[in-house]
């Protein structure tokens, strides 16, 4: 995963290792909204949807292994399911999920929109 000599030194310094299968199960996908994009640009934070049974330590280690960056803080939110209606005829529910807001150390960046 280390692309340059500087990246290799950073990986050794922060003790990054290869991601495991559990790491890929813990982090599902990024949550892309206007608010999350402004957090990413202004405060260097990333909003991701995680596994329901993951805790802060698991999320931090998985994020560090997958993206090869140093994580400074992790905050977790449980988003509850909501009932919706479309007009008067169609009723349904939006499923709930667990979201984590991960703070990345200054000087490090994550590119979620790679080719």
Backbone bond lengths (Angstrom), bond angles and torsions (degrees), N, CA, C in turn:
res aa  C-N    CA-C-N  psi(-1)  N-CA   C-N-CA  omega(-1)  CA-C   N-CA-C  phi
1 X - - - 1.442 - - 1.519 112.21 -
2 X 1.327 117.17 -27.10 1.456 119.64 -179.87 1.527 108.66 -72.03
3 X 1.342 117.06 126.26 1.446 120.88 -174.81 1.518 112.58 -96.05
4 X 1.320 117.51 -37.43 1.452 120.32 180.00 1.518 109.27 -122.10
5 X 1.323 114.75 175.15 1.459 118.83 -179.99 1.525 110.42 -63.85
6 X 1.343 116.37 -38.62 1.465 120.83 178.94 1.531 110.65 -62.93
7 X 1.339 116.82 -42.00 1.455 120.81 177.81 1.522 111.39 -63.76
8 X 1.323 116.81 -38.32 1.456 120.65 179.49 1.521 110.93 -65.21
9 X 1.340 116.23 -40.53 1.469 120.30 178.33 1.513 110.20 -66.06
10 X 1.334 117.04 -41.82 1.462 121.12 177.94 1.521 110.88 -62.47
11 X 1.335 117.42 -40.79 1.463 121.28 179.45 1.521 111.02 -63.41
12 X 1.312 117.13 -40.35 1.463 120.24 179.02 1.528 109.87 -69.70
13 X 1.325 116.03 -40.86 1.461 121.16 -177.86 1.530 111.42 -62.58
14 X 1.318 117.54 -41.76 1.459 121.59 -178.51 1.520 112.85 -92.09
15 X 1.325 117.67 3.11 1.458 123.57 177.25 1.532 111.43 59.66
16 X 1.329 116.97 48.67 1.454 121.26 176.38 1.523 109.08 -79.53
17 X 1.292 116.11 142.94 1.452 120.24 174.67 1.521 107.67 -129.53
18 X 1.312 116.08 -179.92 1.460 119.77 -179.54 1.522 110.04 -70.82
19 X 1.345 117.43 146.95 1.463 119.60 178.19 1.526 111.63 -68.86
20 X 1.316 115.24 143.64 1.458 121.26 177.79 1.522 109.66 -96.27
21 X 1.306 116.85 174.75 1.458 121.53 178.29 1.525 110.26 -63.74
22 X 1.324 117.04 -39.02 1.461 121.07 178.82 1.529 111.17 -63.13
23 X 1.340 117.24 -37.36 1.466 120.62 177.97 1.521 110.79 -60.39
24 X 1.320 115.76 -40.99 1.463 119.93 -179.92 1.521 111.67 -72.37
25 X 1.326 118.39 -22.83 1.463 121.47 175.03 1.525 111.21 -79.78
26 X 1.331 116.88 -34.44 1.466 121.23 -177.15 1.519 110.56 -66.66
27 X 1.320 117.72 -48.65 1.467 121.32 -178.70 1.519 108.34 -95.42
28 X 1.338 115.88 114.58 1.461 120.16 -176.36 1.525 111.54 -87.65
29 X 1.331 117.69 -63.04 1.462 121.22 -177.87 1.529 109.50 -162.60
30 X 1.348 117.40 159.19 1.467 119.44 178.31 1.523 110.97 -75.02
31 X 1.307 115.95 147.67 1.467 122.13 177.64 1.531 106.89 -97.29
32 X 1.330 117.27 106.00 1.449 122.13 -174.72 1.526 109.82 -100.10
33 X 1.328 115.52 109.24 1.456 122.50 174.74 1.527 107.19 -137.82
34 X 1.336 116.39 174.09 1.463 119.38 177.69 1.522 110.90 -62.57
35 X 1.314 116.62 -41.80 1.458 120.56 -179.27 1.532 111.04 -66.08
36 X 1.326 117.29 -42.75 1.464 119.40 -179.70 1.523 111.51 -66.68
37 X 1.325 117.92 -34.12 1.462 120.44 177.87 1.527 110.99 -68.37
38 X 1.336 117.66 -38.58 1.462 119.68 177.64 1.531 110.69 -69.02
39 X 1.341 118.08 -36.31 1.464 121.02 174.65 1.527 110.98 -62.53
40 X 1.318 116.34 -39.32 1.450 120.87 -179.01 1.531 110.65 -65.55
41 X 1.320 117.03 -41.82 1.459 120.61 -177.72 1.527 112.56 -76.37
42 X 1.329 117.28 -43.10 1.460 120.84 -172.62 1.527 113.51 -85.23
43 X 1.333 117.11 -43.92 1.461 120.45 -170.52 1.521 113.85 -115.19
44 X 1.329 118.33 4.01 1.461 122.56 178.43 1.540 111.71 60.29
45 X 1.348 115.87 44.50 1.463 122.28 178.40 1.515 109.19 -118.92
46 X 1.328 116.11 146.93 1.458 121.80 -179.57 1.520 108.84 -121.99
47 X 1.316 116.83 134.45 1.459 122.56 178.77 1.526 108.50 -102.52
48 X 1.348 116.60 123.97 1.463 121.05 -177.57 1.526 110.00 -133.71
49 X 1.317 115.56 152.35 1.461 121.70 173.24 1.521 106.66 -92.87
50 X 1.338 115.66 132.00 1.458 120.87 -175.30 1.523 110.45 -122.59
51 X 1.313 115.51 171.11 1.456 123.59 178.26 1.529 109.82 -63.39
52 X 1.312 117.22 146.96 1.469 122.10 -176.22 1.523 113.63 -62.74
53 X 1.328 118.10 -30.69 1.461 120.02 -176.15 1.539 113.24 -101.88
54 X 1.336 117.87 13.61 1.468 121.03 -179.78 1.520 110.60 -82.20
55 X 1.333 116.17 145.42 1.458 120.64 175.56 1.532 109.36 -109.99
56 X 1.339 116.85 177.95 1.463 121.22 -174.82 1.526 112.62 -61.38
57 X 1.309 116.84 -41.43 1.458 120.71 -178.37 1.522 110.97 -64.78
58 X 1.316 117.60 -44.30 1.464 121.32 178.20 1.521 111.02 -62.07
59 X 1.322 116.57 -43.01 1.458 121.18 -178.88 1.532 110.10 -63.84
60 X 1.325 116.54 -44.45 1.466 120.79 -179.72 1.521 111.02 -61.04
61 X 1.323 117.59 -49.30 1.460 120.92 -178.79 1.527 111.86 -64.92
62 X 1.331 117.07 -41.21 1.465 120.66 179.73 1.522 110.53 -64.50
63 X 1.323 117.20 -43.50 1.461 121.34 -179.73 1.527 110.74 -63.80
64 X 1.325 116.94 -41.80 1.453 120.29 178.71 1.520 111.59 -64.87
65 X 1.323 117.53 -40.18 1.461 120.50 -179.06 1.521 112.14 -70.31
66 X 1.332 117.29 -39.91 1.464 120.07 -176.55 1.524 111.82 -74.08
67 X 1.340 117.71 -47.32 1.460 120.90 -173.49 1.529 113.83 -98.34
68 X 1.334 118.65 -4.83 1.462 123.17 177.05 1.527 112.26 57.01
69 X 1.332 117.29 44.96 1.466 123.50 176.62 1.519 109.21 -129.99
70 X 1.328 116.50 161.99 1.462 120.97 178.15 1.524 109.17 -90.25
71 X 1.319 116.71 126.91 1.464 122.97 179.29 1.519 108.69 -97.54
72 X 1.336 116.62 131.21 1.462 120.40 -179.95 1.527 112.38 -99.32
73 X 1.345 117.84 -30.48 1.466 119.93 -175.99 1.522 109.92 -154.93
74 X 1.336 115.73 148.75 1.462 121.81 176.62 1.525 108.29 -133.54
75 X 1.318 116.57 128.08 1.467 121.64 174.70 1.522 107.92 -120.73
76 X 1.341 116.17 139.24 1.463 121.55 -174.60 1.524 110.08 -117.34
77 X 1.343 116.28 140.03 1.459 123.06 176.06 1.521 108.63 -130.13
78 X 1.301 117.12 139.62 1.454 121.71 171.27 1.522 107.53 -102.61
79 X 1.326 116.57 111.86 1.456 121.73 179.80 1.524 107.29 -88.96
80 X 1.328 115.92 120.78 1.463 120.54 -176.28 1.524 111.98 -78.76
81 X 1.332 115.96 155.25 1.461 122.11 177.69 1.530 109.44 -69.76
82 X 1.328 116.07 148.78 1.463 120.91 -178.99 1.520 109.78 -126.74
83 X 1.331 115.77 144.24 1.460 120.53 173.54 1.516 108.69 -88.13
84 X 1.330 116.29 137.80 1.453 120.82 -179.06 1.516 110.37 -127.24
85 X 1.307 115.77 157.06 1.457 121.64 172.30 1.520 108.21 -134.83
86 X 1.302 115.24 145.11 1.461 121.09 173.92 1.506 106.77 -118.60
87 X 1.312 113.86 104.59 1.456 118.58 -173.72 1.519 108.24 73.06
88 X 1.319 116.69 -141.52 1.462 119.82 177.36 1.518 111.58 -110.83
89 X 1.298 116.63 -1.89 1.440 120.02 -170.42 1.531 114.22 -101.00
90 X 1.305 118.00 -42.32 1.456 121.37 -170.75 1.525 111.02 -104.54
91 X 1.312 115.54 123.01 1.458 120.77 177.76 1.518 108.77 -120.85
92 X 1.322 115.04 148.08 1.452 119.18 179.67 1.519 109.92 -166.10
93 X 1.303 115.61 -171.54 1.460 120.30 178.85 1.523 110.05 -132.47
94 X 1.321 115.08 146.76 1.450 122.14 169.92 1.520 106.03 -96.26
95 X 1.305 117.23 127.48 1.454 119.81 -174.70 1.526 111.25 -71.36
96 X 1.317 116.22 150.31 1.449 122.07 177.01 1.521 110.14 -84.47
97 X 1.319 115.82 164.36 1.455 120.67 179.72 1.515 109.12 -155.77
98 X 1.319 115.67 170.26 1.462 122.67 177.78 1.520 107.61 -108.13
99 X 1.330 115.60 128.52 1.456 121.49 -176.33 1.516 109.50 -119.36
100 X 1.320 116.73 142.89 1.462 122.22 176.24 1.520 109.03 -123.80
101 X 1.336 115.81 137.65 1.461 121.88 173.42 1.523 106.12 -108.19
102 X 1.329 115.79 113.99 1.454 122.53 -173.77 1.528 109.15 -105.26
103 X 1.342 116.68 125.98 1.463 121.93 176.51 1.520 108.67 -93.17
104 X 1.315 115.58 127.69 1.457 122.03 179.99 1.528 108.45 -100.22
105 X 1.327 116.92 145.23 1.461 121.65 -178.78 1.524 110.61 -60.45
106 X 1.338 115.98 151.60 1.455 121.05 179.12 1.521 110.35 -63.97
107 X 1.319 114.87 144.04 1.452 119.63 -179.83 1.526 112.64 90.23
108 X 1.315 118.51 -10.88 1.458 122.18 178.53 1.528 108.33 -113.54
109 X 1.312 116.34 144.99 1.464 120.94 -177.69 1.524 109.49 -136.20
110 X 1.323 114.60 157.39 1.462 121.34 178.65 1.514 108.05 -122.46
111 X 1.322 116.07 132.25 1.444 121.23 176.80 1.523 108.25 -104.96
112 X 1.331 116.43 100.10 1.456 120.99 -178.58 1.521 112.45 -78.44
113 X 1.333 117.22 -16.39 1.446 121.06 -174.24 1.520 111.52 -110.18
114 X 1.343 116.32 50.95 1.458 121.08 177.75 1.523 109.79 -70.33
115 X 1.317 115.19 156.78 1.476 119.46 176.61 1.495 111.09 -76.69
